[in-house]
Amino acid sequence: MELPQSGNSSGLSFIFKGGSSGQGSEDYIIETGFSILPKPVRSTVSTIAPMMPTGVSIRSVGNVGEVEISLTITDKKNTVMIAVDNRVAYVDAPYTNGTYLDSETGVLKGLQPQSYVEVRTRAVGRDNMKSEWTTPIIVPVL
């Protein structure tokens, strides 16, 4: 295959992978009119644990088995989502994985009607980094 001797009308570029002379060398590629792309760089995205949400409030929305949650994401740079756990209040039961929020408001559904529910939240970041849990809030459920 013959390479063009001058200019590059194809719009192609190559990433140089080595070679010291002849075909495959950087000088040879430049002489044919192609450009050399910079070598790829690995991302250095921060893997800092996010800060826990603040201003958490929970209230009944008037629907059976549902409550509304609102909060402030204080560390939006390092927060990917908010984890919300819940359990029936005043009972020594484990928390259940309630839901995940990608905004500062949401509705928890499927809660035990006619009960009190204990809800806690935390921020989840990249590489499974997590904040501490917020102090649980107890709220009545219709």
Secondary structure, DSSP 4 states (H G I P E B T S, - for coil): -PPPSS---S--EEE----SSSTTSHHHHHHTTPEEEPPP-------PPPPPPEEEEEEE-SSTT-EEEEEE-S-TTT--EEEEEEEETTS----EEEEEESSSEEEE-SPPTTEEEEEEEEEE-GGG-B-PPPPPEEEEE-
